[in-house]
Amino acid sequence: MIDTKGRFRFSAVTAALLVWQGLVLCFNVAAEPRPSDQTQESNFQCNNTQRPDRPHALKLYLTGNPQNACIELEPEQGGVLLMGGGSDLDRAFKKRVFPRVKGGDVVVLRSSGGRGYNPYLKALLQADSVETLVVRRRRHASSDYVNWAVRNAEFLWIAGGDQSDYLNQWQGTRLQDSINFVYQKGGVIGGTSAGSVVQSEFIYDPDGVQGASSPEALSDLCHRSNNVSSQFLSTELLRDVIVDSHFMQRDRMGRLLAFMARMKPSAVGLGVDEETSIFFTANGDGVVDGVNGVYVLRSDDATSRTQVACHKPVRFEQVLKVRLIEGQSYNIKTHISTVSPTRMGVDGAVSEFYLEVPYTMTDE
């Protein structure tokens, strides 16, 4: 079943409808094209209108120039920065974001927390301004103030937090379209931890239950924690993609494979370790920065969904795995990489559920 968040909720009846000759049939719920998906180039002109009035109870922190910097960007040539949590990665901001935003305006979105990013990003990016918006009400997410600030940003960063909270407060509001607009006008969008998880088309969304561990996710395709949502951002680069963060540090390889096992074969899993990032340009080229790795998981003709059914352990075998470290590249559209893939599988029926070594310093 699919609820209003585009979330897949699995039951025995649902699974029975999806199973044919022992395989889970492929499905995908894609959002209808939103108005922002067809934004015309004329909409990318500099907005010199006055900053709207601040809505009651909106918590915000502004450092720098309150006026729009009006930096000229190249429409449809935006970038996406995915960071895996832990300590923020200075060099990713400096090498990947700084050259593109050209001293423009930065907006940080979060639903809790304070102004910690303001002095940090102001200095690193030599930004005209950094504004943190603590958007924890849907009426604020649809307010003129929030959307004026976001749409005028050259860089939009979503802080770590709770991805389910972000979806509950932001999905289906004007803010959703405004984040898309930043990328479409040629800006950079991204986030860390939960802020990176919400960038992809498919989003792990426990929403009110404890997040699944790998053993739990693999124990039953329909485990109550295995909820995946969609229909938030429409970044073309990350269509058919599901992102997970804190990847090796919290052993999330198993749960990401469990989520992928019920998705269509074209789905791609991206697991980003802490203190590590991957930056994608509009043509799909991705490059890694940081001290750990980024894992790309996908299926091909040799991949086997051996057992994917409700109330049964997941067995998913011969998945292609690429582990990327600093300086290595991967094109998310063509799957061309500087690194050759290995194979990976899981069997949730046994305590040692990884069929191959999941995390290695090299995959040679």
C-alpha positions in Angstrom: 0.0 0.0 0.0 1.1 3.6 -0.6 0.1 6.4 1.7 0.1 10.1 1.1 3.8 10.4 1.7 4.5 7.9 -1.1 5.6 5.4 1.5 5.6 1.7 0.9 3.9 -0.1 3.7 4.2 -3.9 3.2 1.7 -6.5 4.4 1.2 -10.2 3.6 -1.6 -9.2 1.2 0.6 -6.6 -0.5 3.5 -9.0 -0.9 1.2 -11.7 -2.3 0.2 -9.3 -5.1 3.8 -8.5 -5.8 5.1 -12.1 -6.0 5.1 -14.0 -9.3 7.1 -17.1 -9.9 9.0 -16.5 -6.7 10.2 -13.0 -7.6 9.0 -9.7 -6.3 7.6 -7.8 -9.3 9.2 -4.5 -10.1 7.4 -1.3 -9.0 8.1 2.3 -8.5 5.9 5.2 -7.4 7.1 8.3 -9.2 5.6 11.7 -8.4 3.7 13.4 -11.2 5.9 16.3 -12.6 5.5 19.2 -10.4 5.3 22.8 -11.7 8.9 23.3 -10.6 10.1 20.4 -12.8 9.3 22.4 -15.9 10.6 25.8 -14.7 11.5 28.0 -17.6 14.9 29.8 -17.9 13.2 33.2 -17.4 12.3 32.2 -13.9 16.0 32.2 -13.0 16.4 35.9 -13.2 17.6 37.7 -10.1 14.9 38.4 -7.5 15.3 41.9 -6.2 12.1 42.0 -4.2 12.1 43.0 -0.6 12.5 40.2 2.0 9.1 39.3 3.3 8.0 39.7 6.9 9.2 37.0 9.3 6.3 34.8 10.3 5.4 34.5 14.0 7.5 31.9 15.9 9.8 31.1 13.0 13.3 30.6 14.5 16.1 31.9 12.3 19.7 33.1 12.4 21.0 35.4 9.7 24.7 36.2 9.4 25.9 38.7 6.7 24.1 40.7 4.0 20.2 40.5 4.3 19.9 41.4 0.6 19.9 38.9 -2.3 23.4 38.6 -3.7 22.0 37.9 -7.2 24.8 35.6 -8.4 24.5 34.5 -12.0 24.3 30.7 -12.3 23.9 28.3 -15.2 20.4 26.9 -15.2 20.1 23.1 -15.0 23.8 22.7 -14.1 23.4 22.4 -10.4 25.3 20.0 -8.0 24.4 17.7 -5.1 26.6 17.1 -2.1 25.9 14.1 0.1 27.8 13.8 3.4 27.6 10.8 5.6 27.4 12.4 9.0 29.9 12.8 11.8 32.3 15.7 11.6 31.6 18.0 8.6 34.1 17.8 5.8 35.8 21.2 5.2 37.5 20.2 2.0 34.2 19.0 0.4 32.7 22.5 0.9 35.9 24.2 -0.2 36.6 22.1 -3.3 33.1 21.3 -4.5 30.7 24.0 -3.3 32.9 27.2 -3.1 33.7 27.4 -6.9 30.1 27.0 -7.8 28.3 29.4 -5.4 30.7 32.3 -6.1 30.3 34.1 -2.8 26.5 33.9 -2.9 23.9 33.3 -0.3 23.7 30.1 1.8 20.6 28.8 3.5 20.7 26.0 6.1 17.5 24.1 6.8 16.8 22.1 10.0 13.9 21.4 12.3 15.8 21.7 15.5 19.1 23.2 16.6 20.8 26.5 16.3 23.2 28.7 14.3 26.3 26.6 14.4 26.6 26.4 10.6 26.5 30.2 10.2 30.1 31.2 11.1 31.5 27.9 9.7 30.0 28.2 6.2 30.4 32.0 6.1 34.1 31.6 6.4 34.6 28.4 4.3 32.5 29.6 1.4 33.3 33.4 1.7 29.5 33.7 1.5 27.5 36.9 1.1 25.2 35.6 3.9 24.4 32.4 5.7 20.8 32.0 7.1 19.7 29.1 9.2 16.0 28.4 9.2 14.6 26.2 11.9 11.4 25.0 10.0 9.4 22.8 12.3 5.9 23.8 11.3 4.2 23.2 8.0 2.8 26.8 7.9 6.4 28.0 8.1 7.4 25.7 5.3 4.8 27.4 3.1 5.5 30.9 4.3 6.7 33.7 2.0 9.7 34.4 4.1 11.1 30.9 4.1 10.6 30.4 0.4 12.0 33.8 -0.5 15.2 33.0 1.4 15.5 29.4 0.0 14.8 30.3 -3.7 17.4 33.1 -3.5 20.1 30.8 -2.1 23.0 29.6 -4.3 23.7 26.8 -1.8 21.0 25.0 0.2 22.2 22.7 3.0 20.0 20.4 5.1 21.5 19.7 8.5 21.5 16.3 10.2 18.4 15.4 12.3 15.4 13.2 11.7 14.4 12.6 8.1 10.9 11.5 9.1 10.5 14.9 10.8 11.7 16.7 7.6 9.2 14.8 5.5 6.3 15.4 7.9 7.0 19.1 8.1 8.2 19.9 4.6 6.8 17.4 2.1 3.9 18.8 0.0 4.6 22.4 1.0 6.0 25.3 -0.9 9.4 24.6 0.6 9.6 21.3 -1.3 9.4 23.1 -4.6 11.8 25.8 -3.5 14.5 23.3 -2.7 14.0 21.8 -6.2 14.2 25.3 -7.6 17.7 25.9 -6.1 19.1 22.9 -8.0 17.3 23.8 -11.2 18.6 27.3 -11.4 22.1 26.0 -11.1 22.8 26.1 -7.4 24.1 23.4 -5.1 21.9 21.4 -2.7 22.9 18.8 -0.2 23.0 17.7 3.4 24.6 15.5 6.0 23.2 12.4 7.8 19.4 12.8 7.6 19.9 15.8 5.3 21.6 13.6 2.7 19.1 10.8 3.1 16.2 13.0 2.0 18.0 14.0 -1.2 17.2 10.8 -3.1 14.0 9.7 -4.7 13.5 7.0 -2.2 13.9 7.8 1.5 14.2 5.5 4.5 11.4 6.8 6.7 10.8 5.0 10.0 8.4 7.8 11.2 7.6 7.0 14.8 9.3 3.7 15.2 13.0 3.0 16.0 15.2 2.9 13.0 15.9 -0.6 11.7 19.2 -2.3 12.3 20.6 -4.5 9.5 19.6 -7.8 11.3 16.0 -6.4 11.8 15.6 -5.2 8.3 16.9 -8.6 6.9 14.8 -10.7 9.2 11.5 -9.9 7.4 10.8 -7.9 4.2 7.8 -6.5 6.0 9.5 -5.6 9.3 7.6 -2.7 10.9 10.7 -0.5 10.6 11.2 -1.1 6.9 9.3 2.0 5.6 10.4 3.7 2.4 8.9 7.0 1.3 9.2 8.9 -2.0 7.8 12.0 -3.7 9.9 14.6 -1.9 12.7 16.1 -4.1 12.7 15.7 -7.8 16.5 15.9 -8.5 16.9 14.0 -11.8 20.4 12.8 -10.7 19.0 10.8 -7.8 15.9 9.2 -9.4 15.8 5.5 -8.6 18.3 6.1 -5.8 18.1 5.4 -2.1 20.7 7.0 0.2 21.9 5.8 3.7 24.4 7.6 6.0 26.7 6.7 8.9 27.1 3.6 6.7 30.0 1.5 7.8 30.1 3.0 11.3 26.5 1.8 12.1 26.6 -1.3 9.8 23.9 -0.3 7.5 24.9 -2.4 4.5 22.4 -5.1 5.4 19.4 -2.8 5.8 20.2 -0.9 2.6 20.2 -4.2 0.7 16.9 -5.2 2.4 15.3 -1.9 1.2 16.7 -2.5 -2.3 15.5 -6.1 -2.5 11.9 -4.9 -2.8 12.6 -2.2 -5.3 12.8 -2.5 -9.1 16.1 -3.7 -10.5 17.2 -0.3 -11.7 17.3 1.0 -8.1 20.7 2.1 -6.9 21.8 2.2 -3.2 24.3 4.8 -2.0 25.9 4.3 1.4 28.0 7.2 2.7 30.4 6.7 5.6 31.0 9.3 8.3 33.5 12.1 7.5 33.1 11.3 3.8 31.1 12.8 1.0 30.3 12.4 -2.7 29.6 15.4 -4.9 27.6 15.0 -8.1 27.5 17.4 -11.1 24.5 17.6 -13.4 26.0 15.1 -15.9 26.1 12.4 -13.2 29.8 12.5 -12.4 30.4 11.9 -8.7 33.7 12.4 -6.8 34.5 11.3 -3.3 36.2 13.3 -0.5 37.0 12.2 3.0 38.6 9.6 5.2 36.3 6.7 4.7 34.2 5.3 1.8 31.1 5.6 -0.3 29.4 2.4 -1.4 27.3 2.1 -4.6 25.0 -1.0 -4.8 23.0 -2.0 -7.8 21.6 -5.1 -9.7 22.4 -6.7 -13.0 21.4 -9.8 -14.8 23.4 -12.0 -12.4 21.7 -10.5 -9.3 19.2 -12.9 -7.6 16.3 -11.9 -5.4 16.3 -15.4 -4.0 13.8 -14.8 -1.2 11.9 -11.5 -0.8 8.6 -12.1 0.9 6.7 -11.0 4.0 7.4 -12.9 7.2 10.5 -14.5 5.7 14.2 -13.5 6.0 15.6 -11.6 3.0 18.1 -13.5 0.7 19.5 -11.1 -1.9 22.6 -12.3 -3.8 25.2 -11.2 -6.4 24.6 -7.5 -6.0 27.2 -5.3 -7.6 29.2 -3.3 -5.1 31.6 -0.5 -5.7 33.6 1.1 -2.8 34.9 4.5 -3.5 37.5 6.4 -1.5 38.9 9.9 -1.8 39.5 11.1 -5.4 37.7 8.2 -7.0 34.7 8.7 -9.2 31.4 7.2 -10.2 28.8 8.4 -12.7 25.4 7.8 -11.2 23.8 7.9 -14.7 26.1 5.7 -16.7 27.6 3.6 -13.9 31.1 4.2 -15.3 33.6 4.3 -12.5 37.4 4.4 -11.9 36.8 1.3 -9.6 35.8 -2.2 -10.7 32.8 -3.7 -8.9 32.8 -6.8 -6.7 29.7 -8.9 -5.6 27.8 -8.7 -2.4 24.9 -10.7 -0.9 22.9 -11.2 2.3 21.0 -14.0 3.9 18.8 -12.8 6.8 18.2 -16.4 8.0 21.6 -16.7 9.6 23.3 -14.7 12.2 26.4 -14.1 10.0 24.1 -12.6 7.3 26.7 -11.2 5.0 27.6 -13.7 2.3 30.7 -11.6 1.4 32.8 -9.2 3.4 30.7 -6.0 3.5 33.3 -3.3 4.3 37.0 -3.4 3.3 39.7 -0.8 3.1 40.1 -1.9 -0.5 38.0 -4.1 -2.8 40.8 -5.4 -4.9 
